[in-house]
C-alpha cells in the first residue's frame, strides 16, 4: 500500500525539519520551493520548484497530497506583495488535492496585553503593517476551514532559536559576533521576558497537528519566557566570552536599511522587545501531552551547530 503523500511548501528553516520527521515515519514527502534549493533536499524527499502563490502552480505542485504544510515565507520586505497571495494559493491547491492544511504562523497579529501573555484567545488587533498582513493571511486559511473547503490547523511560534535557525535575533548574525568575541546585536530591552521557540520543537508540533488531524489555532510548545539577556549569558558562558551587547536602535535600523532591505522593516516590530512577550502553550501541552526540549539540550545542540557553521570561537566550552 502506498504511503500518504505529505507536501511541504517552503524549504527554509522549518520545512526540512518537518520532512525529516515525516520520512522517518515512512511517509512520502514532497518539498516545494520557488527558487533553488540552496541547502539541498532532505534524503528521501522529492523536490519541486513552484510558485505556490499562483493558484495553477499550487494545484499542480500539491496534486496527490493528503496533508499540506504551509511553511513558505517571503523575504521580509516583500510581505505586502506576497504574503496573502501565498496563503490564497496554498489554500486553493490544498482544496484541489482534498488535503488537510497545517500552517506555521507567528504572533504578530495579537494585541499584546500588559502582562505579555499571548494565548489562542488573545484579541487579534495588530499594531504593525506586518501584523495586519499576518492576520489577513490567517483569516484566508481559517475562512476556508469554516466554509468546509479545507480542514486547517495553524501552529503559532515565537522567535526561533536552535540549529539552522539563521533568521532570528539568536541566529546567524548573533553567532558570528559571539564566536568572534564581539558584542551581539539586540532589539529593545534585553531584560524583558521573551519567548524563543526551538526550531525542532516547532517542527514536532506541526507534525503532531497534522497526524492528529487537529483544526483551528494552536500555540506550539516553547520554553517559558525569560529575558533575552539570559539566553545571551547562557550562550556566552558556553563559548567562553563576555556577554556584551549593542542595541539596534530605530535609527541604526533605518540606516542599515539603506543597504539591507530587511533591516528597514524591523523598527515597527520593536514593540515585541519593549515589554513582556510570552507565548502561552498550555492548550497544546494539555491536548497532546507535549513539552518543549529542555534548555540544556537546546544549548548543546545549538552551540554544536553554531561552531560547525561559524567557527570554534575564542575558547572551549
C-alpha positions as CSV (number, residue, x, y, z in Angstrom):
1,X,0.0,0.0,0.0
2,X,1.4,3.4,-1.0
3,X,2.1,5.7,2.0
4,X,0.2,9.0,2.1
5,X,1.9,12.0,0.5
6,X,2.8,15.0,2.7
7,X,3.7,18.1,0.7
8,X,5.7,20.9,2.4
9,X,5.6,24.4,0.9
10,X,8.8,26.1,2.0
11,X,12.4,24.8,2.3
12,X,13.8,27.4,4.7
13,X,14.3,26.8,8.4
14,X,11.4,24.6,9.4
15,X,10.3,22.8,6.2
16,X,13.3,20.5,6.0
17,X,12.9,19.5,9.7
18,X,9.3,18.5,9.1
19,X,10.5,16.5,6.1
20,X,13.0,14.6,8.1
21,X,10.4,13.7,10.7
22,X,7.8,12.5,8.2
23,X,10.4,10.4,6.2
24,X,11.4,8.8,9.5
25,X,7.8,7.7,9.9
26,X,7.8,6.1,6.4
27,X,5.7,8.8,4.8
28,X,6.2,10.1,1.3
29,X,7.4,13.7,1.2
30,X,7.5,16.4,-1.5
31,X,9.1,19.7,-0.6
32,X,8.4,22.8,-2.6
33,X,10.4,26.0,-3.1
34,X,10.0,28.9,-5.6
35,X,13.8,29.3,-6.0
36,X,16.8,27.0,-6.0
37,X,17.2,24.6,-3.1
38,X,20.3,26.3,-1.7
39,X,20.9,23.9,1.2
40,X,19.9,20.7,-0.5
41,X,16.9,18.5,0.0
42,X,16.4,16.0,2.9
43,X,17.3,12.5,1.8
44,X,14.2,10.6,0.7
45,X,12.2,13.7,-0.2
46,X,11.0,14.7,-3.7
47,X,11.7,18.3,-4.6
48,X,9.7,20.6,-6.8
49,X,10.2,24.2,-7.8
50,X,6.9,26.1,-7.9
51,X,5.4,29.5,-7.1
52,X,2.5,28.4,-5.0
53,X,1.1,32.0,-4.8
54,X,0.0,31.1,-8.4
55,X,-3.2,29.0,-7.9
56,X,-2.5,26.9,-11.0
57,X,1.1,26.1,-10.0
58,X,-0.1,25.4,-6.4
59,X,-2.8,23.0,-7.7
60,X,-0.2,21.1,-9.8
61,X,2.5,21.1,-7.1
62,X,0.1,19.9,-4.4
63,X,-1.5,17.2,-6.5
64,X,-2.0,14.0,-4.6
65,X,-1.3,15.4,-1.2
66,X,-3.1,14.1,1.9
67,X,-1.5,16.8,4.1
68,X,-0.1,20.2,3.1
69,X,2.3,22.2,5.3
70,X,2.5,25.9,4.7
71,X,5.9,27.0,5.9
72,X,6.7,29.3,3.0
73,X,7.7,32.8,3.9
74,X,8.6,35.7,1.6
75,X,11.6,38.0,2.2
76,X,10.5,40.4,5.0
77,X,10.4,43.4,2.7
78,X,8.2,41.5,0.2
79,X,5.4,40.6,2.6
80,X,3.0,43.3,1.4
81,X,3.1,41.9,-2.1
82,X,3.4,38.2,-1.4
83,X,2.2,37.0,2.0
84,X,-1.5,36.9,1.4
85,X,-1.3,35.6,-2.2
86,X,0.8,32.7,-0.8
87,X,-2.0,31.8,1.7
88,X,-4.6,32.0,-1.1
89,X,-2.6,29.9,-3.5
90,X,-1.8,27.2,-0.9
91,X,-5.5,27.0,0.2
92,X,-6.5,26.7,-3.4
93,X,-4.0,23.9,-4.0
94,X,-4.9,22.0,-0.8
95,X,-8.6,22.2,-1.6
96,X,-8.0,20.8,-5.2
97,X,-6.0,18.0,-3.7
98,X,-8.6,17.3,-1.0
99,X,-5.8,17.7,1.6
100,X,-5.6,18.9,5.2
101,X,-3.6,22.1,5.7
102,X,-1.2,22.7,8.6
103,X,0.3,26.2,8.6
104,X,3.2,27.7,10.5
105,X,2.4,31.2,11.8
106,X,3.9,33.8,14.3
107,X,2.5,36.1,16.9
108,X,2.5,39.4,15.1
109,X,-1.3,39.8,14.8
110,X,-2.1,39.9,18.5
111,X,-2.6,42.9,20.8
112,X,0.0,42.4,23.5
113,X,-1.5,42.8,26.9
114,X,0.3,44.4,29.9
115,X,1.5,41.0,31.2
116,X,2.6,39.9,27.7
117,X,0.7,36.6,27.8
118,X,-0.3,35.5,24.3
119,X,-2.8,32.7,24.1
120,X,-5.0,31.4,21.3
121,X,-7.9,33.7,22.5
122,X,-5.8,36.9,22.7
123,X,-7.5,39.6,20.7
124,X,-6.3,40.0,17.1
125,X,-5.6,43.7,16.9
126,X,-2.3,44.2,15.1
127,X,-0.2,47.3,15.8
128,X,2.1,46.9,12.7
129,X,1.7,46.5,9.0
130,X,3.2,43.1,9.1
131,X,0.9,42.1,11.9
132,X,-2.1,43.1,9.8
133,X,-0.8,41.0,6.9
134,X,-0.3,38.0,9.1
135,X,-3.9,38.4,10.4
136,X,-5.2,38.6,6.9
137,X,-3.3,35.5,5.7
138,X,-4.5,33.6,8.8
139,X,-8.1,34.6,8.1
140,X,-7.8,33.4,4.5
141,X,-7.0,29.9,5.8
142,X,-9.5,29.9,8.7
143,X,-12.3,31.1,6.4
144,X,-11.6,28.1,4.1
145,X,-11.9,25.8,7.1
146,X,-15.2,27.4,8.2
147,X,-16.5,27.1,4.6
148,X,-15.7,23.4,4.6
149,X,-13.2,23.8,1.7
150,X,-10.0,22.7,3.6
151,X,-9.5,21.4,7.2
152,X,-7.0,23.8,8.6
153,X,-4.7,23.8,11.7
154,X,-2.5,26.8,12.4
155,X,0.5,26.4,14.7
156,X,2.0,29.6,16.1
157,X,5.5,30.1,17.3
158,X,7.7,32.9,18.6
159,X,11.2,33.9,17.5
160,X,13.3,31.0,16.7
161,X,16.4,29.6,18.4
162,X,18.4,26.4,17.6
163,X,20.4,24.7,14.9
164,X,19.7,26.1,11.4
165,X,17.6,29.0,12.8
166,X,19.6,31.6,11.0
167,X,16.9,34.3,10.6
168,X,16.5,35.3,14.2
169,X,17.8,37.6,16.9
170,X,19.7,34.5,18.1
171,X,20.6,33.4,14.6
172,X,23.4,33.8,12.1
173,X,24.5,37.4,13.0
174,X,24.3,36.7,16.7
175,X,26.6,33.6,16.4
176,X,29.1,35.2,14.1
177,X,29.6,38.0,16.5
178,X,29.5,36.0,19.7
179,X,32.0,33.4,18.4
180,X,34.3,36.3,17.4
181,X,34.1,37.8,20.9
182,X,32.2,40.9,19.6
183,X,29.1,42.5,21.2
184,X,26.0,40.8,19.9
185,X,23.2,42.9,18.4
186,X,19.9,43.1,20.4
187,X,16.5,44.6,19.9
188,X,14.7,46.6,22.6
189,X,15.1,45.8,26.3
190,X,17.0,42.6,26.8
191,X,15.7,42.3,30.4
192,X,12.1,41.9,29.3
193,X,10.8,38.3,29.3
194,X,10.5,37.0,25.7
195,X,9.6,33.6,24.3
196,X,12.0,31.9,21.9
197,X,10.8,28.8,20.1
198,X,13.2,25.9,19.5
199,X,13.2,25.0,15.8
200,X,12.9,21.2,16.3
201,X,10.0,21.7,18.7
202,X,8.2,23.8,16.1
203,X,8.6,21.0,13.5
204,X,7.5,18.4,16.0
205,X,4.4,20.5,16.9
206,X,3.3,20.9,13.3
207,X,3.7,17.2,12.6
208,X,1.7,16.5,15.7
209,X,-1.1,18.7,14.5
210,X,-1.0,17.0,11.1
211,X,-1.0,13.4,12.2
212,X,-3.6,14.2,15.0
213,X,-5.9,15.8,12.4
214,X,-6.2,18.9,14.5
215,X,-8.0,22.0,13.4
216,X,-8.0,25.7,14.5
217,X,-5.4,27.7,16.3
218,X,-2.6,26.2,18.4
219,X,0.4,27.7,20.1
220,X,3.3,25.3,19.7
221,X,5.3,24.2,22.8
222,X,8.1,26.5,23.9
223,X,10.3,27.1,26.9
224,X,8.9,29.6,29.4
225,X,9.6,33.3,28.5
226,X,12.8,34.7,30.1
227,X,14.9,37.8,29.4
228,X,16.9,37.7,26.2
229,X,19.9,38.5,28.4
230,X,19.6,35.1,30.0
231,X,20.0,33.4,26.6
232,X,22.9,35.7,25.7
233,X,24.7,34.9,29.0
234,X,24.0,31.2,28.7
235,X,25.5,31.0,25.2
236,X,28.4,33.4,26.0
237,X,29.4,31.3,29.0
238,X,29.4,28.1,26.9
239,X,31.6,29.8,24.3
240,X,33.9,31.4,26.9
241,X,33.4,35.1,26.0
242,X,32.0,38.1,27.8
243,X,28.2,38.6,27.2
244,X,28.4,42.1,25.6
245,X,25.6,43.7,23.7
246,X,24.9,46.6,21.4
247,X,21.3,47.8,20.8
248,X,19.9,48.1,17.3
249,X,18.0,51.3,17.7
250,X,15.4,52.5,15.3
251,X,18.0,55.0,13.8
252,X,20.6,52.2,13.3
253,X,18.0,50.0,11.7
254,X,16.9,52.8,9.3
255,X,20.5,53.5,8.3
256,X,21.2,49.7,7.9
257,X,18.0,49.6,5.7
258,X,19.8,51.7,3.1
259,X,21.9,48.6,2.4
260,X,19.8,45.7,3.9
261,X,16.1,45.9,2.9
262,X,15.1,43.6,5.8
263,X,16.6,46.0,8.3
264,X,14.3,48.8,7.4
265,X,11.3,46.5,8.2
266,X,12.3,46.0,11.8
267,X,11.6,49.3,13.6
268,X,7.8,48.7,13.7
269,X,8.4,45.3,15.3
270,X,10.5,46.6,18.2
271,X,7.4,46.6,20.5
272,X,7.9,42.9,20.9
273,X,11.1,43.5,22.9
274,X,10.0,46.6,24.9
275,X,7.8,44.7,27.3
276,X,6.9,41.1,28.2
277,X,6.2,38.9,25.2
278,X,5.3,35.4,26.4
279,X,3.7,32.6,24.3
280,X,1.2,30.6,26.3
281,X,1.3,26.9,25.0
282,X,-0.8,25.4,27.8
283,X,-3.6,24.3,25.4
284,X,-1.2,22.3,23.2
285,X,0.6,20.7,26.1
286,X,-2.6,19.5,27.7
287,X,-4.1,18.2,24.4
288,X,-1.1,16.4,23.1
289,X,0.9,15.6,26.3
290,X,3.8,17.6,24.8
291,X,6.7,19.5,26.3
292,X,9.5,21.6,24.8
293,X,13.1,20.4,24.7
294,X,15.0,21.1,27.9
295,X,17.1,24.2,27.9
296,X,20.4,22.2,28.4
297,X,19.7,20.2,25.2
298,X,18.8,23.4,23.3
299,X,22.1,24.8,24.4
300,X,24.2,21.8,23.4
301,X,22.6,21.3,20.0
302,X,22.6,25.0,19.1
303,X,26.2,25.5,20.2
304,X,27.4,22.5,18.2
305,X,25.7,23.7,15.1
306,X,27.0,27.3,15.5
307,X,30.6,26.1,16.0
308,X,30.4,23.9,13.0
309,X,28.8,26.7,10.9
310,X,30.6,29.8,12.1
311,X,33.9,28.8,13.8
312,X,35.2,27.4,17.1
313,X,35.1,30.7,19.0
314,X,37.7,32.0,21.3
315,X,37.6,29.3,23.9
316,X,36.3,25.8,24.5
317,X,33.0,25.3,26.3
